[in-house]
């Protein structure tokens, strides 16, 4: 797995520049395995933006990932010790952004999710979380693709140095 770090008071990890160097073409199925560290868990929110969904990994289509992309997102579960909420999240030209909870994962436990483009839907499936979630897909051809790396959403930055381990590949 690759290590991604968001430093304290930053929005994103330093991998963003590789986005332009590693385009992909035409994949319709992806495998993502991730591990979130228990050290990254928070017990109390700093402000309402701590409930926003942060990006763990995703794929953007074309040159504007805010119009066409799927993502696996997360935020802190402030009610259960060492637990993170995991979301399916899509941006599309018709509806903007929408999200659905896939499940909850404990820190320091690897979790895998398969994402598949099936015509008009993305299917997010995780045997580890015991869930399948379907989201709309308006970009059915999935031609030009770029990886999207960890990022803090909303107006917040990382409250401290956060480290994620992620393995991703098209299938």
Secondary structure, DSSP 4 states (H G I P E B T S, - for coil): -EEEEE-TT-SB-TTGGGGGG--EES--EEEEEEEE-GGG--SS-SSGGGGSPEEEEEEEETT-TTTSEEEEEEEE-TTSTTEEEEEEEEEETTTEEEEEEEEEEETT--EEEEEEE-SSEEEEEETTTTEEEEEE-S-TT--EEEEE--B--TT---SS-EEEEEEEEE-
